[in-house]
Amino acid sequence: MVDLPFFPPAFISIIGKLSTSKKFHWLASCFFGIITCKLVYKITGFISLFCFKGYRKLSNKEKVEWNNRGFSTFHALISSLASLYLLLFSNLFYEDSSDELIVNRTSIISNTILGFSIGYFLSDLTMIFWHFPALGGLEYVLHHGLSVFSIFLSLISSQGQIYILMVLFSESTTPFVNLRWYLDVAGQKSSTIYVYNGIALFFGWLIARIFLFIYFFAHMLNHFDQVKKIFPLGFYSLLTVPPLLALMNVVWFWKILKGLIKTFSKARHRQ
């Protein structure tokens, strides 16, 4: 095996024990995520030519971001729905459904979703770097980088997937963020749907990125005896990465709140 100097021996040992079929499955899921992003990017542009009159008038940069947000929305829907199913409707993480520790539970679906999400984040990161800073600044690079790192550790070690899926469910707010941008570019900031979307974004963010993270930390605290059994790099990542993401969510939530107040203020003045 090739030496991996930047990873501790325990982590290298985990990689060494992986079966060839698992490695292929994870790589296939990741590549499927990348290919899907590419296809949805192209399909978004193609459909927009016929369904949105203003698409032809957009600048090249705006078209790139328009299409980019298409596959961003697609990933958000897939990952959040799959996470919701695995967390609430399957019995994978029910307390008494298995003798296995909750932090060690995985399934083919959860592994596939994690691999698929790595493919998405890598695709989006590539585009962000290529068009930097048009598609997002350093905060997006930090967010995506932390996401890829955390998902990769969880996928390779088969540990802590319940917490990764909780965070992936927070992607459910992304379609509202993207719709807000689409309406803005389309000149619909004064429309009723823009206001309703802003309200949905506010409450969606409050539930999926504020309240959910509070539950996340409470759950981790209640199961800390199990969390401590995660391999060292994964354990310390679980203690540091989620708080950073939570802080970013609070900062963005404050911006969303200010934007919503501004939108209501303009609506009142028009009346």
FENKA-V647859 format. One record per helix or strand. SS is the DSSP state (~ for helix, > for strand). FROM is the first residue (numbers start at 1). TO is the last residue. If there is no record, write none. Layout:
SS:FROM:TO
SS:FROM:TO
//
This chain:
~:9:16
~:20:51
~:53:57
~:60:89
~:102:104
~:108:130
~:138:157
~:161:185
~:192:222
~:224:227
~:232:270
//
